Amino acid sequence: MGLTEFFFYLFASVAVLSASMVIVARNPVHAVLFLILTFFNAAALFVLLGAEFLAMLLVIVYVGAVAVLFLFVVMMLDIDFSELRAGFIKSAPLGASIGTLVLVELILVVGLSQFPSNIVGQPAAAIDINLTNTEAIGRVLYTKYLFIFQGAGLILLVSMIGAIVLTLHHKTGVKRQIISAQVARVPESAIEVVSLVPGQSIIPSRDEDGTA
């Protein structure tokens, strides 16, 4: 067994075990931590395959954003997990059906080498072996799929703005800064000149009932 095969079996074994612990772990925080460990080992497998771009994407996007977001949501929200587990038996048949379907798909993928080669689609274009994985993806992404890539970015931007607008609620009775009103201020609207005689106060006197 070579060094590459050793690291492959090491990372694959840890990824499978940590993925199983995501389901088995009773503590939701521990489940999210095992999910992060699964992502790291999957990224290491991508590095062994020479797909360093996918490995960094998996670490930056899923570990750096999605998994950490899950962890903060689980830690900050008061979720009643006992109530969530109550419907496990009711949803068990559906889960078993989906698991069986995924297992059949995995068996078909593993046994794909036994099928004729003409059922597998040919690559759209030849890949230059002198290019790195990241450079090859960048050339295709920013040339052939440039408008689709930019459109996906605009959709995500609009979705983010829409989520902020829908969830943002202003509190009443709170003083807020209005930049345009501050810039448009003039001395006449900002100050008031009052002529006082000796002994007079600018605070109006109040009667016994509290009225001015």
N, C-alpha and C positions, 0 to 999 in steps of 0.2 A: 504494500500500500504506500503510495507516494504522499508527499506533504499536502498536495492539493486535495486528494481524496480524504485525508485525515481531517482537514479543516472543514470539508464539505459535510462529512458525517457528524462532526462536532456541532457546527452551526445548525444543521438540519435537526439534530436530536434536541438541542436546546429550544429551537423554535417550536417544534411539535409539543414538547413538554410544557413550555410557557403558554402556548395557545390553549392547551388542555386546562391549565390552571386558571385561565381567564374565565372558563365556564364553571370550573369546579369550586373556585375560591368563594367563600361565604362573605368575606369583607369586600365591598365594592372598590375601596381604595386599593387593596391588594390586587384585585382583578385588573384595574387600570395599569398598575405598575407591571404586572405580567404582560399586558398588552404592549407596553413600551419595550419590554425585553424582546418580545416577539418581533417587533418592527426592526430592532437593531440587528437581530440575527438574520432576518430576511434581507436587510441591506447588505450584510456581510456575504450572503449567498449571491447577491447581484454583483458584488465586487469580484467574487471568484469567477463569475460568468463573463467578466469584462464589461459589464453594463454599469459603469461608475456613475453615469448620469441618473439612472433610476435609483441607485443606492442613495445618492445625496438627496434626491427628491423625496425618497421615502423617509429619510431622517429629518429633513428640514420641514416638510409639510406635515407628515403624520405625527412624528415624535414631537417636533417643535411647536405644533399648533393644535392638531386635533386631539392627540392623546393628553396633552397638558390641559387643554380646555375641558376634556372629559373629567380629568382629575379635579380641577377647580370646581366644576359643577357638582360633582359628587360630594366634595368636602364642604361646599358652601350651602347647598340646598338641603333642607330637612326632608329627605325622601323616606317614606315608609316602605322599606324593602320587604317587610313581612307581608304587606298587602299585595306587593307585586308578585311574590312567590306563591300567593294563594291561587292564582290562575294557571300555575304550571301544569297541573294534571289535566286541566281542561284543554290547554293548548298542546299537550304532548302528542296527540295523533298528527296534527299539522306539522309539528317540528320533525317528527319521525319521517313523514312523507318527504319533506324537503331534504332531510339528511340522506335519505335513500336515493333521491334524485341526484344529489351532489356526488354521492359515492359511485353511482353508475357513470356519471360524467368523468370522474377521475379514472375509473377503470378503462373507459374508452380512450382517454388521453394516454394512459400508460401503454395500452396495447395498440397505439396508433402505428407503430412500426410494422405491425403485421398486415396492415391494409396496403393496397396498391399506392404507389407514389403519386399517381395522377390525380388523386382526390385532394391532395394538398395544394393549395394555391401557390403559384410561383411569385417571388418577390416582384414588386412593381418596377424596381430599378436596381441595377447592380450597385453594390456597396464597395467603395474604395477601401482597400485594406490598409492604406497608408493614413487614413483619417482615424482620429479617436472617436469613441462612441458619442461623446458630447458634441464634437464638431460636426459629425454626420447628422445627428438629430437637429442641430441648429441650422444647418444648411437647408434641410428639407422644410423645417418649421417656418423659417423666415423667408422662404422663396415660394414654394408651391402652396403652402397652407398659411400664408401671411394674413389674408383677410379673414379666414376662419379663426385664426388665433387671436387677432385683434377683436373680432366680434365676440368671442368667448370672454375676453377681458372686459368688454363693455357690458355684457350681460351680468357678470359678477359684480361690477361696479354699481350698476343700477339696483341689483338685488341687495347689496350692502346699504345703499342709501335708503331704499324702501324699508328695510328692516329697522334702520335707525328712526325713520320718520314714524313708522307704525308703533314703535315701542317707546318713543320719547314722550314723556308727560311732564309739563311744566307745573310746578307748585304755585298755588295762588298765594298772594300776600308776600312774595319775596321780591326785594328790590333787585333789578337787573340792569346791567350796563348797556346803554344805548349809545353807540359810538357816533352816529350821525347827529344826535341831539347835543352831544358834548362838543363836537366840532363846530356846530352852528351857534354856539352860545356867544352872546355879546355882553358887554358890561351892564347894559340896561336890564337884561334879564337875569344876570347873575348876582348883582348886588342891589341893595336898597339904601339910599341915603336918608337918614332920619335926623331932623333937627330937634334937639332936646334942650330944655331949660334946666338950670341947676336943680338937682334933687329929683328930677323926673326919671322914671325907669321905662325902658322899652318893653318890659314885660307887662301886659295889661293886668290891672288889678281884678281880682275875682271876688264876687259876693259870697255870702255865707253858703248859698246853695250850690256854689261851684261854677256859676255862669259868669262870663266875662262882662 
